[in-house]
Amino acid sequence: MAYVISSDCVSCGACAGECPVGAIVEGDGKYEIKADDCIDCGTCAGTCPTGAISQAD
């Protein structure tokens, strides 16, 4: 199950730099996680300063 980024994202880019597979891209107003590329490692969630990243339901 892939991770997702909520609207709490402040577009700081901390998560994108830490993703080992490059699954995080800059979207419209916030970063987004490409679900097909996400390997569900959770590294991004641990680096997000606003807690905007969580596992998808």
C-alpha positions in Angstrom: 0.0 0.0 0.0 1.5 3.3 -1.1 1.9 6.4 1.0 0.0 9.6 0.3 0.6 13.3 1.0 -2.2 15.3 2.5 -3.0 19.0 2.0 -0.9 19.7 5.1 2.1 19.6 2.7 4.1 22.9 2.7 6.1 21.9 -0.4 9.4 22.0 1.4 10.7 19.0 -0.6 12.3 17.2 2.3 10.5 14.0 1.4 11.4 14.0 -2.3 15.1 14.1 -1.5 14.8 11.1 0.8 12.7 8.8 -1.4 15.0 5.9 -2.5 13.1 5.3 -5.7 12.2 8.8 -6.7 8.4 8.2 -6.3 7.8 11.8 -5.0 7.2 14.6 -7.4 6.3 18.2 -7.2 2.6 18.6 -7.9 0.2 21.5 -8.0 0.6 23.3 -4.7 2.1 20.2 -2.9 4.2 17.2 -3.5 2.6 13.9 -4.6 3.6 10.3 -4.4 3.4 8.1 -7.5 1.6 5.1 -6.1 2.9 2.7 -8.8 6.5 3.6 -7.9 6.2 3.7 -4.1 7.8 0.7 -2.4 6.0 1.4 0.9 9.3 1.9 2.9 8.0 4.9 4.9 11.2 6.9 4.7 9.3 9.9 3.4 6.8 9.9 6.4 9.7 10.0 8.8 11.2 13.1 7.1 8.1 15.2 6.7 8.2 18.2 9.2 4.5 18.7 9.1 3.4 15.1 9.3 1.6 15.3 6.0 2.5 11.8 4.8 0.7 8.7 5.8 -0.2 5.2 4.5 -3.1 5.2 2.1 -6.3 3.5 3.3 
